[in-house]
Every structure is written in C-alpha cells, then in structure tokens.
Amino acid sequence: MLKALVAEEREQRVGGPLSPCMEYLVQEKVLAMLATHARADRPLGIRQHVYIFLVGVLNHLHHSHLHHTPIHKSLQTMVRASCEMRASPYETEEIEFLSTLCEKIRQDSSIILLYIQPIALTGGISSGYTPEDSLPPTPSHEGTATTTSDSSSVVSTQKSLPKFPLVDALLNLCHSADSQISATAHDCLVGIASVREGQSSSTIARHTLLPHYLATRLVTASDSIPVDTEPALIEDIPLSERVRTDVNENSDSEDDEDVGEFPGRREVVTFLYWLTFCDKLVDVSDGALGSSICSTVREVFLDGVLRGNLTSDDEDTTSLFIALTAKIITSVSSPLLVNGIVSWLTEEAEDLDGGETSMRQQLMILCQQPPHHLQIQALRLLQVLMEKPGSMAVQSLVLNYMTARSYHDSSAAEHQQSSWSDEEDERYKHRDGETSPGSPAISRTLAPANINKIVKRFLTVVPEDLRSTTKDDFESYMADAQRQYRDVCRSCASFGWPREAVTPECPSDSSSTASRESRAEAEGNTFYEGPFLSMLMDFLEHLPDQDYDINLQVTSLVATLALLPHPHLHEFLLNPTITLSGGVRTPFTVLSSVVSKIYQPIVERQDYLDHLKVTRYQLLGTMEEFDFERDEDERKFEALIVIEEFTKELASIAYAKYITEGSGW
C-alpha cells in the first residue's frame, strides 16, 4: 500500500489534489484506524509499523495536504502516543516520525497550529509530562458552600487551557539513553521554538515544561562538576561545534580525545553543552518563549545553585563557580539571555524584593576581601562583564553615575580655560558639528585639540628621576590601542551613545552670575562614582600595599573601561585637563597622589635606581641573574613600575582615540 501511495504521489502535481490512493485512505478512515490500533499497541508491536508507515507517507506527501482533518487528526493521535511512555521500545521510530513532522512544520509554519489543542481534545494531560504551569491555582476552601462552584471553575479552566503534545513528546525523547535520539529531539525543539505562528511560542512558554527542563538540566550539570576541578582551566575550554552538538550527558564514550584531559573537564563540557543549547533556544525564539526561559533559568539556576555556590563559605567552591560564571558570560550570545545574566550580577539591592543582598554587593565583597586568589578571580569576572559585547554591565555599573557630568565643575571651568584649544573644545561640544553632509562629526571629547597636553600629563606622572627606563616606549602601546579601540567601537556601535560630554540642561548664558548660581544649586549633590568605580579608585590608591598580580588586574580593568567610546567615561578617565568638582578622584589624580606618597621613601635609598631597574627586569621576566632579596619597600618599587607602564597605556589609549576619531576610521 505504501509503495502504491508513494508512486502516485510522485506522479501528482506539487500542491495538487490528493492522489486516488491517499483519497481512499482518508475516505475509508484507514489512517484513523491505524492510529487507534497503534496508540493501544494492539496487536502488540503494531505501533512500530504504523510509525514507519506514517514516516513514508509524510516523506512523499506535500505539506499542504497536512491541513486535511482526517490526516492531521491521525497524526495528532500518534504524537500523543509518543507522550505516554518514557524509554519506549519504539523510541527510534518515534523520533523519526516526530522529526519528519517537524520538517513539514518548517516548510509550512501554519501547520504548527494544528498541534496546539485544548486539553479536552488531547485526552487529558499525558502521563509522560504534567506541566505545573498548565494547572490552575488551587482554589481556596473558605467554606463548603463554595467548594462545588470552585471545582466546576477548575474543570472549566482545565478544559479551556491549551496543550502542546508535540513539545511534550519531544521532551520525553530528550531523556532517552540514546544520545543520538536525544540530540535529534533537541534539534526538533529548536525548530519548533523558532516558529512564529499565532500563539505557538506563548503556549510552549506557559503550558509545557521546556523552560523548566532547560533550567533543571543546567542545575544537574553544574552539580555534577567536581569541586576539585581546576578553575583556571575552565576558561580555556573551547566552545567548538563538537561541544555544541555531540556532547551528551548520557554518553559513555571513554575514548573522547577532547574530554578527560583534567579532572572535571567532561562535566564542564557537558554543562557548556546545555548552556549553549539553552542559549540557542532563546536566540531563535520570540519574546514570550525567550523571556520565559530566561526567567525560569534565573529562578531555578541563577538564584538557586549559582548564587548559593558563589556565596559559599568553602573557598574551593566559590573559586570554581566564579570561574564557571565567567565562562557562562563569555559563552552565551543571545541578547535576552546575556542581559538576563548580566542584570542578575549587576542590579542594585533596591531592585530586589525582600531586602535580599544583591550579587553586585557579593562581587564587590569578593573583590575587596581576602583570600588573594578570590580577589583576582572576582576582578577578572568584572572585566569579563565589561568586555561582553551588548551587555548592560557598563551602563549599570558605570554610566548611570556618569551621565549627569557632576564630576566636572563647569562653573569654575568657565574662568579656568588654560588655552584657546580648551575653550574652543568646550564651545564645539555644544554645536551640532561643522562637517560636510554624510561625514561623521568629529567628537571634541574623544578627539580634543589639546591631546598633546593630555598625553604629556600622563607621561609625567612618574618623575624622570623615578623612571625605571630611559627608553621612550610610549609608541609601543599605540598599535594595540588603536586596534582594540576600533574593535570596541564596532561592538558598541548600536548603543546610541552621545558623541560629546556636555552638562545636561546647561543654561545658554553661561557668563551670568545668576546662571552659575542656579547651575551650582542644580549640581549641588556631591558626585558619586558608584560602588564599582569607587572600588577601582580605592585599589589604585593602595597600589603600593597590594600584590603585583592584583595591581595588574586592576589596571587592566581600568584600561578596559578607558577604551569605551562613551564621552563622559572618556572625559573622567582620560582627560586630566578638565576642572573637577571637589573631592572627585580620577585615575590621573589618584596615580599622581600615589607617586607623591612613595617618592620620598624610594629616593631615600641610595641604591634606588639599581633597585628600580632590577625590579623592572624581574617583573618583565627578562633577567634572572639579579638576586635581590625582597624587603619592605619591594611593593613600592613594584607599584612604581606598574604606574609607569599604566600611565603610558592610558596615554596611548587617549592618543589612539584621537587619531581614530579624527580619521573617521
């Protein structure tokens, strides 16, 4: 019968009427009879043969014919049959049938609406899955008089709620012990999630266990990672296509050359598989399903397992999950999931219910309190957040405190312009730009006319008599700075950041005393850089008291911020010529203060020049024949070397921005 049907379908015009053989099957209800026997599996084993028959039919039947009621009702029956048993003996045939059906849905997305049905038409909730979200709230039992009416309301609600047996069947097969079957089920779920037809996405989000399935998989996979896994090695695990598609938690292969290189790698790779699968589903789905997945992942995984491990009293556990959190951020790419994770890490405490301590506060605590290795990891995690393209971390942690420009004493600046170029830059910022049509306006904040003065200020933070080298290697930073700045500009192009740093609602008559007084009153609140920048300034102030590797991580984090093309942040970090409000700390003022404090203790040593050179050689790893014993001044010398190189880096970033913005890159 199948051979005859296939032969006729091949002869039929594409999209034409049903072939005579198919017409017979429909009119005589042969498909319905087969589906009924198959669901009951009577006679025993017939279900397997019906699946094979239907796959053959679907492979040669045009997708437009699936809208015929006798055809899609029979297919619905077989879909529901796949929901009823886990570890079915017919898993291979089931996944072949379901994947073929999903391919037809890909060809004609409207077909998916045929598989979203009220519970009354699906034979009740399947035994394989009982989505809690599809059940109505438990009625209150305040009196016996209302019990009957409440029960009737519940039954009525249950009958009206939609059900998506196709997704339930695929979720059943996701639990298969056969990795190929579960991987195919995952691919089918991605295809179904990408369909934007009617209420399909909202039905999956509200009336299936797909979001909960993903979140619990993340929990299970993260729980299986051994606590003795080396955190430093997690960062280097690549997100190859093999990780994304072939790794499965049920795989028993022992000859995988990419897994087992260190204890815990297999478990981390498995976790990354589930993470990237979740990320892909969020990326292809529309807002309703993507938001549901993200909120469920936050509730079950982020607020549950990840928060608990990041705040654990066990240092090894905390260290492992800081590294895993950094890997999570670098691995996900869907904007919805990225911003969901980033907001969880960076939102303020007042945004949370019940006075719960925010993860932002926890991160700041980890950065500022020993042990030393956790400080390094927490600072590194913050840098990963800053570097993540498209994330809201920079806005939440930094820019929200910058945009009012209250760090700048604009009233004093009117009378303290040190050169014509300073005054001209300030006037230019308030103009729309004087460029030819079609060409981008040059930002006088990012490319100020007094760039030489700015560079010189940074390069003279360390006096000549304290420099560890006479070589003028400022240019050695330039190539990297220009390349990095162009890359950062590309990743931030869609943010819509302003081009100039101007004080909001600046009065037009800036020369009048009344205007200055009203402006000063409006800006009377003391500038607060936010907990993140405040912490970084504290770290810079304590460079002589900290370990060298902490100082390197702190300066790297500040340099990452300095590369961002936001005018207010640029002005705050990279323009030492602006007039600051009282008490405002910037990298330039802090570094200058640190050098002033350590100057006298260093020059009082008779051998300080030799010690400076040796310290530089030791830190750069270029000379090992020097044998100097560490003493109480060692950190001061190391801090001085760090400041010397860091100011060169800041100067090179400022100059790279000037060149890049001026050229229009």
C-alpha positions as CSV (number, residue, x, y, z in Angstrom):
1,M,0.0,0.0,0.0
2,L,2.8,2.4,0.9
3,K,4.6,1.6,-2.4
4,A,1.4,2.4,-4.4
5,L,0.9,5.6,-2.4
6,V,4.4,6.8,-3.0
7,A,4.3,6.0,-6.7
8,E,1.0,8.0,-7.1
9,E,2.3,11.0,-5.0
10,R,5.4,11.2,-7.3
11,E,3.1,11.5,-10.3
12,Q,0.9,14.1,-8.7
13,R,1.5,17.8,-9.4
14,V,3.1,19.6,-6.4
15,G,0.4,21.2,-4.3
16,G,-2.3,19.5,-6.3
17,P,-5.2,17.4,-5.0
18,L,-4.8,14.1,-3.1
19,S,-3.8,11.1,-5.1
20,P,-6.5,8.4,-5.5
21,C,-4.7,6.1,-3.1
22,M,-4.4,8.9,-0.5
23,E,-8.0,9.8,-1.1
24,Y,-9.0,6.2,-0.3
25,L,-7.1,6.2,2.9
26,V,-8.8,9.4,4.0
27,Q,-12.4,8.5,3.0
28,E,-12.2,5.0,4.4
29,K,-10.6,6.3,7.6
30,V,-7.7,3.9,7.3
31,L,-5.3,6.3,8.9
32,A,-7.6,6.9,11.8
33,M,-7.9,3.1,12.3
34,L,-4.2,2.6,12.2
35,A,-3.6,5.4,14.7
36,T,-6.1,3.9,17.1
37,H,-4.6,0.5,17.0
38,A,-1.1,1.9,17.2
39,R,-1.9,4.0,20.3
40,A,-3.2,1.0,22.1
41,D,-0.4,-1.1,20.6
42,R,-2.9,-3.9,19.8
43,P,-1.9,-6.2,18.3
44,L,1.4,-5.9,20.1
45,G,4.1,-4.3,18.0
46,I,1.8,-2.6,15.5
47,R,2.8,0.9,16.8
48,Q,6.3,0.4,15.4
49,H,5.0,-0.4,11.9
50,V,2.5,2.4,11.9
51,Y,5.3,4.9,12.7
52,I,7.3,3.5,9.8
53,F,4.3,3.7,7.5
54,L,3.5,7.3,8.5
55,V,7.1,8.4,8.0
56,G,6.9,7.0,4.5
57,V,3.6,8.9,3.9
58,L,5.0,12.2,5.3
59,N,8.2,12.0,3.3
60,H,6.2,12.0,0.0
61,L,3.1,14.0,1.0
62,H,3.1,17.7,0.2
63,H,2.9,19.8,3.3
64,S,-0.3,21.5,2.1
65,H,-2.2,18.2,2.4
66,L,-1.5,18.0,6.2
67,H,-4.3,20.5,6.7
68,H,-6.9,17.9,5.8
69,T,-8.7,17.0,9.0
70,P,-8.6,13.2,8.7
71,I,-4.8,13.4,8.1
72,H,-3.8,15.7,10.9
73,K,-6.1,14.1,13.4
74,S,-4.4,10.7,12.8
75,L,-1.0,12.4,13.1
76,Q,-2.1,14.0,16.4
77,T,-3.1,10.7,17.8
78,M,0.4,9.3,17.1
79,V,2.0,12.4,18.6
80,R,0.0,11.9,21.8
81,A,1.1,8.2,21.8
82,S,4.7,9.4,21.9
83,C,3.9,11.3,25.1
84,E,2.7,8.4,27.1
85,M,5.8,6.4,27.9
86,R,9.4,7.2,28.7
87,A,12.1,4.8,27.5
88,S,9.6,3.4,25.0
89,P,10.7,0.4,23.0
90,Y,9.8,2.3,19.8
91,E,12.0,5.4,20.5
92,T,13.8,5.1,17.2
93,E,10.6,5.1,15.2
94,E,9.1,7.8,17.4
95,I,11.9,10.3,16.8
96,E,12.0,9.6,13.1
97,F,8.2,10.3,12.9
98,L,8.4,13.5,15.0
99,S,11.5,14.8,13.2
100,T,9.7,14.3,9.9
101,L,6.7,16.1,11.1
102,C,8.8,19.0,12.4
103,E,10.4,19.2,8.9
104,K,6.9,19.6,7.5
105,I,6.2,22.4,10.0
106,R,9.4,24.1,8.9
107,Q,8.1,24.0,5.3
108,D,4.7,25.4,6.4
109,S,4.7,27.0,9.8
110,S,0.9,27.3,9.9
111,I,0.8,23.5,10.4
112,I,2.0,24.0,14.0
113,L,-1.4,25.5,15.0
114,L,-2.9,22.0,14.3
115,Y,-0.9,20.6,17.2
116,I,-1.9,23.2,19.8
117,Q,-5.2,21.9,21.2
118,P,-7.4,22.2,24.2
119,I,-6.9,19.5,26.9
120,A,-10.3,18.2,26.2
121,L,-9.2,17.2,22.6
122,T,-5.9,15.7,23.7
123,G,-7.3,13.1,26.0
124,G,-6.3,14.9,29.2
125,I,-2.8,15.6,30.5
126,S,-0.3,13.0,29.4
127,S,1.3,10.6,31.8
128,G,4.7,11.4,30.5
129,Y,4.6,15.1,31.4
130,T,2.4,17.1,33.8
131,P,3.3,20.7,33.3
132,E,2.7,22.5,36.5
133,D,2.2,25.8,34.6
134,S,-0.9,24.4,32.9
135,L,-2.7,23.7,36.1
136,P,-4.9,26.4,37.6
137,P,-4.3,27.8,41.0
138,T,-5.5,25.7,43.9
139,P,-8.9,27.1,45.0
140,S,-9.3,28.4,48.5
141,H,-11.5,26.4,50.8
142,E,-13.1,29.1,52.9
143,G,-16.4,27.3,53.1
144,T,-18.2,24.2,51.9
145,A,-20.7,26.3,50.0
146,T,-18.1,27.5,47.6
147,T,-16.3,24.1,47.0
148,T,-18.6,22.9,44.3
149,S,-18.5,26.1,42.3
150,D,-14.7,26.3,42.7
151,S,-14.4,22.7,41.5
152,S,-16.5,23.4,38.5
153,S,-14.4,26.5,37.7
154,V,-11.3,24.4,37.9
155,V,-12.6,21.8,35.5
156,S,-13.8,24.5,33.1
157,T,-10.4,26.2,33.2
158,Q,-8.6,22.9,32.6
159,K,-10.7,22.3,29.5
160,S,-10.0,25.7,28.1
161,L,-6.2,25.7,28.6
162,P,-4.1,24.8,25.6
163,K,-1.9,21.8,25.4
164,F,1.1,21.2,23.1
165,P,1.6,17.4,22.9
166,L,4.3,17.7,20.1
167,V,6.6,19.5,22.5
168,D,5.8,17.1,25.3
169,A,6.6,14.2,23.1
170,L,10.0,15.7,22.1
171,L,10.7,16.4,25.8
172,N,10.0,12.8,26.5
173,L,12.6,11.7,24.0
174,C,15.2,14.3,25.3
175,H,15.5,11.9,28.3
176,S,16.4,9.0,26.0
177,A,19.5,7.0,26.9
178,D,20.4,7.0,23.2
179,S,22.4,10.2,22.7
180,Q,21.5,10.4,19.0
181,I,17.8,10.3,19.8
182,S,18.0,13.0,22.5
183,A,20.2,15.2,20.2
184,T,17.6,14.9,17.4
185,A,14.9,15.8,19.9
186,H,16.9,18.9,20.8
187,D,17.2,19.9,17.2
188,C,13.5,19.5,16.7
189,L,12.8,21.6,19.8
190,V,15.0,24.4,18.3
191,G,13.0,24.2,15.1
192,I,9.6,24.3,16.9
193,A,10.8,27.2,19.1
194,S,11.8,29.2,16.0
195,V,8.3,29.1,14.5
196,R,6.5,32.4,14.9
197,E,2.9,31.5,14.2
198,G,-0.1,32.5,16.3
199,Q,0.3,31.6,19.9
200,S,2.8,28.8,19.5
201,S,5.6,30.4,21.4
202,S,3.4,31.6,24.3
203,T,1.8,28.1,24.5
204,I,5.3,26.5,24.8
205,A,6.3,29.0,27.4
206,R,3.2,28.7,29.6
207,H,1.9,25.2,29.0
208,T,4.9,23.0,28.6
209,L,7.9,22.1,30.7
210,L,10.5,23.3,28.2
211,P,11.8,26.3,30.3
212,H,11.9,24.2,33.4
213,Y,13.6,21.3,31.6
214,L,16.4,23.6,30.4
215,A,16.8,25.2,33.9
216,T,17.0,21.8,35.7
217,R,19.5,20.5,33.1
218,L,21.7,23.4,34.0
219,V,21.3,22.6,37.7
220,T,22.1,18.9,37.3
221,A,25.1,19.6,35.0
222,S,26.6,22.2,37.4
223,D,26.0,20.0,40.4
224,S,28.0,17.2,38.8
225,I,31.2,19.3,38.3
226,P,33.7,18.1,40.9
227,V,34.7,20.7,43.4
228,D,38.4,19.9,42.8
229,T,38.2,21.0,39.2
230,E,40.9,23.5,38.5
231,P,39.2,26.9,37.9
232,A,42.0,28.3,35.8
233,L,41.5,25.6,33.2
234,I,37.8,26.3,32.6
235,E,38.4,29.5,30.7
236,D,40.4,27.6,28.0
237,I,37.8,25.0,27.2
238,P,36.7,25.9,23.6
239,L,33.1,26.2,22.5
240,S,33.6,24.1,19.4
241,E,30.8,22.7,17.3
242,R,31.6,19.4,18.8
243,V,30.8,20.7,22.2
244,R,27.6,22.2,21.0
245,T,26.2,19.2,19.1
246,D,27.8,15.9,20.0
247,V,28.4,16.0,23.8
248,N,25.6,14.4,25.7
249,E,25.3,13.7,29.4
250,N,24.4,10.2,28.7
251,S,27.4,9.5,26.5
252,D,29.6,6.6,27.9
253,S,32.4,7.0,25.4
254,E,35.8,6.8,27.1
255,D,37.9,7.4,24.0
256,D,37.0,11.1,23.6
257,E,40.3,12.8,23.0
258,D,38.9,16.2,24.0
259,V,37.4,15.1,27.3
260,G,39.2,13.9,30.4
261,E,42.4,16.0,30.0
262,F,41.9,17.1,33.6
263,P,39.6,16.1,36.3
264,G,36.2,17.7,35.8
265,R,36.6,18.6,32.2
266,R,34.0,16.2,31.0
267,E,31.4,17.6,33.4
268,V,32.2,21.2,32.5
269,V,31.9,20.3,28.8
270,T,28.5,18.7,29.5
271,F,27.4,21.9,31.3
272,L,28.5,24.0,28.4
273,Y,26.5,21.8,26.0
274,W,23.3,22.5,28.0
275,L,24.2,26.2,28.3
276,T,24.7,26.7,24.6
277,F,21.6,24.7,23.8
278,C,19.6,26.9,26.1
279,D,21.3,30.0,24.6
280,K,20.3,28.8,21.1
281,L,16.7,28.2,22.0
282,V,16.5,31.7,23.5
283,D,18.1,33.2,20.4
284,V,15.8,31.6,17.9
285,S,12.5,32.0,19.8
286,D,10.4,35.1,20.1
287,G,10.0,37.3,23.1
288,A,7.4,35.2,25.0
289,L,9.3,31.9,25.0
290,G,12.7,33.6,25.3
291,S,11.6,35.6,28.3
292,S,10.0,32.5,29.9
293,I,13.2,30.5,29.5
294,C,15.3,33.4,30.9
295,S,13.1,33.9,34.0
296,T,13.0,30.2,34.7
297,V,16.8,29.9,34.4
298,R,17.2,32.8,36.7
299,E,14.8,31.4,39.3
300,V,15.9,27.8,39.3
301,F,19.6,28.1,38.3
302,L,21.0,31.6,39.0
303,D,19.1,32.4,42.2
304,G,19.4,28.8,43.3
305,V,22.6,26.9,42.5
306,L,24.8,29.7,41.2
307,R,24.1,32.2,44.0
308,G,24.5,29.5,46.7
309,N,27.9,28.5,45.3
310,L,29.2,32.0,44.7
311,T,28.4,32.9,48.4
312,S,29.6,29.6,49.8
313,D,31.9,29.5,52.8
314,D,34.1,27.0,51.1
315,E,36.8,28.8,49.1
316,D,37.3,26.0,46.6
317,T,33.5,26.0,45.7
318,T,33.5,29.8,45.4
319,S,36.6,29.8,43.2
320,L,35.2,27.1,40.9
321,F,31.9,28.9,40.4
322,I,33.5,32.3,39.9
323,A,35.4,30.7,37.0
324,L,32.2,29.0,35.8
325,T,30.3,32.3,35.9
326,A,32.9,34.0,33.8
327,K,32.7,31.1,31.3
328,I,28.9,31.4,31.2
329,I,29.1,35.1,30.3
330,T,31.7,34.5,27.5
331,S,29.7,31.5,26.2
332,V,26.2,32.9,25.8
333,S,25.4,35.2,22.8
334,S,21.6,35.7,22.7
335,P,20.9,39.3,23.8
336,L,18.0,38.3,26.0
337,L,20.0,35.7,28.0
338,V,23.1,37.8,28.1
339,N,21.3,40.7,29.6
340,G,19.3,38.4,31.9
341,I,22.6,37.0,33.4
342,V,24.3,40.4,33.5
343,S,21.4,42.1,35.2
344,W,21.3,39.4,37.8
345,L,25.0,40.1,38.5
346,T,24.9,43.9,38.4
347,E,21.5,45.0,39.6
348,E,21.3,47.2,42.7
349,A,20.0,45.8,46.0
350,E,16.9,48.1,45.9
351,D,15.8,46.4,42.7
352,L,15.4,43.1,44.7
353,D,12.4,42.1,46.8
354,G,12.7,41.4,50.5
355,G,15.9,43.3,51.1
356,E,18.0,40.4,49.6
357,T,21.7,41.1,49.2
358,S,22.4,41.7,45.5
359,M,25.0,39.8,43.6
360,R,26.7,43.1,42.8
361,Q,27.3,43.5,46.5
362,Q,28.6,40.0,46.8
363,L,31.0,40.6,43.9
364,M,32.3,43.8,45.5
365,I,32.9,41.9,48.7
366,L,34.8,39.1,46.9
367,C,37.0,41.8,45.2
368,Q,37.9,43.6,48.4
369,Q,38.3,40.8,50.9
370,P,40.9,38.1,51.1
371,P,41.8,35.4,50.2
372,H,44.0,36.8,47.4
373,H,43.1,34.3,44.7
374,L,39.4,35.0,45.0
375,Q,40.1,38.7,44.7
376,I,41.9,38.1,41.4
377,Q,39.1,35.9,40.1
378,A,36.3,38.4,41.1
379,L,38.1,41.3,39.4
380,R,38.6,39.1,36.3
381,L,34.9,38.3,36.3
382,L,34.1,42.1,36.4
383,Q,36.4,42.6,33.4
384,V,34.6,39.8,31.5
385,L,31.4,41.7,32.2
386,M,32.8,44.9,30.9
387,E,34.1,43.3,27.8
388,K,30.9,41.4,26.9
389,P,29.5,42.9,23.7
390,G,26.0,44.2,24.0
391,S,25.7,43.7,27.8
392,M,24.2,46.2,30.2
393,A,27.0,45.8,32.7
394,V,28.8,49.1,31.7
395,Q,25.5,51.0,31.9
396,S,24.6,49.6,35.3
397,L,27.9,49.7,37.0
398,V,29.4,52.8,35.5
399,L,27.4,55.0,33.1
400,N,24.4,55.5,35.3
401,Y,26.7,57.5,37.6
402,M,28.4,59.5,34.8
403,T,25.8,61.0,32.6
404,A,25.0,63.9,34.8
405,R,28.6,65.0,34.5
406,S,28.6,66.2,38.1
407,Y,32.3,65.2,38.3
408,H,33.0,68.3,36.2
409,D,33.0,71.7,37.9
410,S,31.5,73.6,34.9
411,S,31.1,76.9,36.8
412,A,34.8,77.0,37.6
413,A,35.8,75.8,34.2
414,E,34.4,78.9,32.5
415,H,37.2,81.0,34.0
416,Q,39.9,78.4,34.1
417,Q,40.5,77.5,30.5
418,S,44.2,77.1,30.2
419,S,44.5,77.6,26.5
420,W,42.5,78.6,23.4
421,S,42.1,75.0,22.4
422,D,40.4,74.1,25.7
423,E,37.9,76.9,25.3
424,E,37.3,76.0,21.7
425,D,36.7,72.4,22.6
426,E,34.1,73.3,25.2
427,R,32.3,75.6,22.7
428,Y,32.4,72.9,20.0
429,K,30.8,70.3,22.2
430,H,27.6,72.4,22.2
431,R,27.4,72.7,18.5
432,D,26.0,70.1,16.1
433,G,29.3,69.8,14.4
434,E,30.7,71.5,11.3
435,T,31.2,68.7,8.9
436,S,30.2,68.1,5.3
437,P,27.0,66.2,4.7
438,G,27.3,62.5,5.1
439,S,30.5,62.6,7.1
440,P,30.5,61.8,10.8
441,A,31.1,64.7,13.2
442,I,34.4,64.7,15.0
443,S,34.0,64.4,18.7
444,R,35.9,67.1,20.6
445,T,35.6,65.0,23.7
446,L,37.1,61.8,22.2
447,A,39.5,63.8,20.0
448,P,40.3,67.0,21.9
449,A,42.5,69.6,20.3
450,N,44.8,69.6,23.4
451,I,45.7,66.0,23.0
452,N,49.4,66.7,23.3
453,K,48.9,68.3,26.7
454,I,46.8,65.3,27.8
455,V,49.5,62.8,26.7
456,K,52.2,64.8,28.4
457,R,50.2,64.9,31.7
458,F,50.0,61.1,31.8
459,L,53.6,60.6,30.8
460,T,54.9,62.9,33.5
461,V,53.0,61.4,36.4
462,V,56.2,59.5,37.2
463,P,59.1,62.0,37.5
464,E,62.2,61.4,35.4
465,D,64.4,60.6,38.4
466,L,62.0,57.7,39.3
467,R,61.7,56.1,35.9
468,S,63.0,52.6,35.5
469,T,63.9,53.1,31.9
470,T,65.2,56.0,29.8
471,K,63.6,54.4,26.7
472,D,60.6,56.4,25.4
473,D,58.4,53.4,24.6
474,F,55.0,55.1,24.7
475,E,54.6,54.3,21.0
476,S,54.9,50.6,21.7
477,Y,51.4,50.7,23.1
478,M,49.9,52.6,20.2
479,A,49.3,49.8,17.7
480,D,47.4,47.6,20.2
481,A,45.5,50.6,21.5
482,Q,44.3,51.6,18.0
483,R,43.3,48.0,17.1
484,Q,41.5,47.5,20.4
485,Y,39.7,50.8,20.1
486,R,38.4,50.0,16.7
487,D,37.1,46.6,17.9
488,V,35.4,48.2,20.9
489,C,33.8,50.9,18.6
490,R,32.3,48.2,16.4
491,S,30.8,46.3,19.3
492,C,29.3,49.5,20.8
493,A,28.1,51.0,17.5
494,S,24.4,50.1,18.3
495,F,24.4,51.6,21.8
496,G,23.5,55.1,20.6
497,W,25.9,56.8,23.0
498,P,26.4,60.5,22.7
499,R,29.4,62.0,21.0
500,E,30.1,64.8,23.3
501,A,30.4,65.2,27.1
502,V,28.1,68.2,27.9
503,T,26.5,69.1,31.2
504,P,22.7,68.4,30.9
505,E,20.4,71.4,30.8
506,C,23.3,73.8,30.6
507,P,22.0,77.4,30.6
508,S,22.7,79.3,27.4
509,D,24.0,82.4,29.2
510,S,26.9,80.7,30.9
511,S,28.5,84.1,31.8
512,S,25.8,85.4,34.1
513,T,26.3,85.1,37.8
514,A,22.7,84.1,38.3
515,S,23.0,81.3,35.8
516,R,26.2,80.0,37.5
517,E,24.5,80.1,40.9
518,S,21.4,78.3,39.6
519,R,23.5,75.7,37.9
520,A,25.6,75.2,41.0
521,E,22.4,74.7,43.0
522,A,21.2,72.2,40.5
523,E,24.5,70.4,40.7
524,G,24.8,70.7,44.4
525,N,24.7,67.0,45.0
526,T,28.2,65.5,45.6
527,F,29.4,63.4,42.7
528,Y,29.3,59.7,43.5
529,E,31.1,57.4,41.1
530,G,29.2,54.3,42.1
531,P,30.4,51.3,44.1
532,F,32.3,49.9,41.2
533,L,34.4,52.9,40.2
534,S,34.8,53.8,43.9
535,M,36.3,50.4,44.4
536,L,38.7,50.8,41.5
537,M,39.9,54.1,42.8
538,D,40.5,52.6,46.2
539,F,42.5,49.8,44.6
540,L,44.6,52.5,42.7
541,E,45.2,54.3,45.9
542,H,46.6,51.2,47.5
543,L,48.8,50.1,44.7
544,P,51.9,50.2,47.0
545,D,50.2,48.0,49.5
546,Q,48.9,45.3,47.2
547,D,50.4,42.3,45.4
548,Y,51.7,42.8,41.9
549,D,49.1,40.5,40.3
550,I,46.2,42.3,41.9
551,N,47.6,45.6,40.6
552,L,47.9,44.2,37.1
553,Q,44.3,43.1,37.1
554,V,43.1,46.4,38.5
555,T,44.9,48.4,35.8
556,S,43.7,46.1,33.1
557,L,40.2,46.6,34.2
558,V,40.6,50.4,34.2
559,A,42.2,50.2,30.7
560,T,39.2,48.2,29.5
561,L,36.9,51.0,30.7
562,A,39.1,53.7,29.2
563,L,38.8,52.1,25.7
564,L,35.0,52.5,25.7
565,P,33.8,55.3,23.3
566,H,31.5,57.0,25.8
567,P,32.3,60.7,26.1
568,H,31.6,61.1,29.9
569,L,33.5,58.0,30.8
570,H,36.4,59.0,28.5
571,E,36.5,62.5,30.0
572,F,36.5,61.1,33.5
573,L,39.2,58.5,32.9
574,L,41.4,60.1,30.2
575,N,41.3,63.9,30.4
576,P,43.4,65.2,33.2
577,T,42.9,68.8,32.0
578,I,39.2,69.2,32.9
579,T,38.2,71.0,36.1
580,L,36.9,68.6,38.6
581,S,34.4,69.1,41.4
582,G,35.7,69.0,44.9
583,G,36.8,65.6,46.1
584,V,36.4,63.8,42.8
585,R,39.0,61.1,42.2
586,T,40.1,60.1,38.7
587,P,42.9,57.7,37.7
588,F,45.2,60.7,37.0
589,T,44.6,62.4,40.4
590,V,44.9,59.1,42.3
591,L,48.1,57.9,40.5
592,S,49.7,61.3,40.9
593,S,48.9,61.2,44.7
594,V,50.3,57.7,45.0
595,V,53.6,58.7,43.3
596,S,53.9,61.7,45.6
597,K,53.5,59.5,48.7
598,I,56.1,56.9,47.7
599,Y,58.6,59.3,46.2
600,Q,60.4,60.2,49.4
601,P,60.7,56.6,50.8
602,I,62.1,55.4,47.4
603,V,64.7,58.2,46.8
604,E,66.0,57.9,50.3
605,R,67.5,54.6,49.4
606,Q,71.0,55.0,48.0
607,D,70.5,52.1,45.6
608,Y,67.0,53.1,44.4
609,L,68.0,53.4,40.7
610,D,69.5,50.0,40.6
611,H,66.6,48.6,42.6
612,L,64.2,50.1,40.1
613,K,65.9,48.6,37.1
614,V,66.2,45.2,38.8
615,T,62.5,45.3,39.8
616,R,61.6,46.1,36.3
617,Y,63.6,43.3,34.9
618,Q,62.2,40.8,37.4
619,L,58.6,41.8,36.7
620,L,59.1,41.6,33.0
621,G,60.9,38.3,33.3
622,T,63.8,39.4,31.1
623,M,66.7,39.0,33.5
624,E,67.0,36.4,36.2
625,E,70.7,36.7,37.2
626,F,69.9,39.5,39.7
627,D,69.5,38.1,43.2
628,F,67.7,40.8,45.3
629,E,66.0,39.8,48.5
630,R,62.6,41.2,48.9
631,D,62.2,43.8,51.6
632,E,59.5,46.1,53.0
633,D,60.0,48.6,50.1
634,E,59.6,46.0,47.4
635,R,55.9,46.6,46.8
636,K,56.6,50.4,46.5
637,F,59.0,49.7,43.7
638,E,56.6,47.3,42.0
639,A,53.8,49.8,42.3
640,L,56.0,52.4,40.7
641,I,56.8,50.2,37.7
642,V,53.1,49.4,37.4
643,I,52.2,53.1,37.4
644,E,55.0,54.0,35.0
645,E,53.6,51.4,32.4
646,F,50.0,52.1,33.2
647,T,50.3,55.8,32.5
648,K,51.9,55.0,29.2
649,E,49.0,52.7,28.4
650,L,46.4,55.4,29.3
651,A,48.2,58.0,27.2
652,S,48.3,55.6,24.3
653,I,44.6,54.9,24.6
654,A,43.8,58.7,24.6
655,Y,46.0,59.3,21.6
656,A,44.6,56.2,19.7
657,K,41.1,57.6,20.2
658,Y,42.2,61.0,18.9
659,I,43.8,59.5,15.8
660,T,40.9,57.1,15.2
661,E,38.1,59.6,15.7
662,G,40.0,62.2,13.6
663,S,40.4,59.8,10.7
664,G,36.8,58.7,10.8
665,W,38.2,55.1,10.8
